Amino acid sequence: MRIAVLVKQVPAVDNVKIDENTGTMVREGVEAELNPLDLHAVEAAVRIKESMPEGSVEITAITMGPPQAKASAAYAVSMGCDRGVLVSDKKFGGSDTLATSRTLAKAIKKLGSFDIILAGERATDGETGQVGPASAEFLNIPALTYVSSIDKLNDEYIEVTRSIEGGHEKLRAPLPAMVIPVKEMNIPRLCTLGGKLRAKKTEIPLLNA
């Protein structure tokens, strides 16, 4: 089984600054981190891997951004992903959520077929929550949002529980599928020293336009 996780580098929450003239977030010179809500997607992917026979699951962390964004993919590797990929090109600068979703979908297709794609609920630097569902639309696969648990998974379909207003609902979707967890789904693990060393040795290849 092949799993992809979409991760994003964002300004660290404690260092967010707003330009008074433009009203936009200042990114230059600000410390960055992996988007906190993406950590839950990475954790979900690693738990799937741990529940399957050894060697039967490969997880690829995919991030889009400037060259320094590869640090987010590397962090995902330190948590347990097998490899990371950076999607980066000057042509992608200033992409809105639609362009970002289209680019990520193309990158996913280029990397081969994936059974499950996981994405964070939203990014702290945008709060739109559109990239995961829109990427699924470009890939023509179902998008399961607000997922609080993965109840069953095999080579053909996935069953999940969704958190909805007033309760929960059970859904089954054929694979491949996009899964977007809520933060209550899990508690992301801390990186071990071994994970950090493995990430340091893992090359993060570049995909460009």
Secondary structure, DSSP 8 states (H G I E B T S, - for coil): -EEEEEE-EEE-GGG-EE-TTT-SEE-TT--EEE-TTHHHHHHHHHHHHHHS-TTS-EEEEEEESSGGGHHHHHHHHHHT-SEEEEE--GGGTT--HHHHHHHHHHHHHHH---SEEEE-S--TTT----HHHHHHHHHT--EEEEEEEEEEE-SSEEEEEEEETTEEEEEEEESSEEEEE-GGG-------HHHHHHHHHS---EE--
